[in-house]
Amino acid sequence: MNFTETPLPGAYVIDLEPRRDDRGFFARAWCRSEFAEQGIDTAFVQANLAGSARKGTLRGMHYQKPPHGEAKLVRCIKGRLFDVMVDLRPDSSTYLKWFGVELSAANQRMAYVPASFAHGYLTLEDDTEAFYQVSAFYAPGAEGGFRWNDPAVGIQWPITQGLVISEKDRSWQPLSV
């Protein structure tokens, strides 16, 4: 695997190194020792799959409050999506900065989102599926979020019209409130 650190310290884009032959390919999508070499010592406790029927479906921006913060390893297994992470560590030099990357079934990229970051994504094609592993079990009382278009963060989404957003995600307040 090739790890590229994003402008947000501790967050990575990960490219697989497939080995190809006449049968197809084989690649490691997770290797504890390779992640540890990057300083990522995350134990995943759950894997989630999310399918979105329509292009322009926005899920986010979500996080879990300490001590239930969760790191995520996100991959798009069908279609394409724009994956976004926001640094919520108040003592970080990149506090409230965001980073986005296109993940697709074709490019096989993954995004590592550290705990204490918010996460969300926007589908760029119909019938898109995301698969992600998380380092903490969902704790309903620790759930947090903020509006996808919060001006304090200024995420530049590639699609802004005709979005499909759940009532829950539409109801999040901006961080400044």
Disulfide bonds with the S-S distance in Angstrom:
none
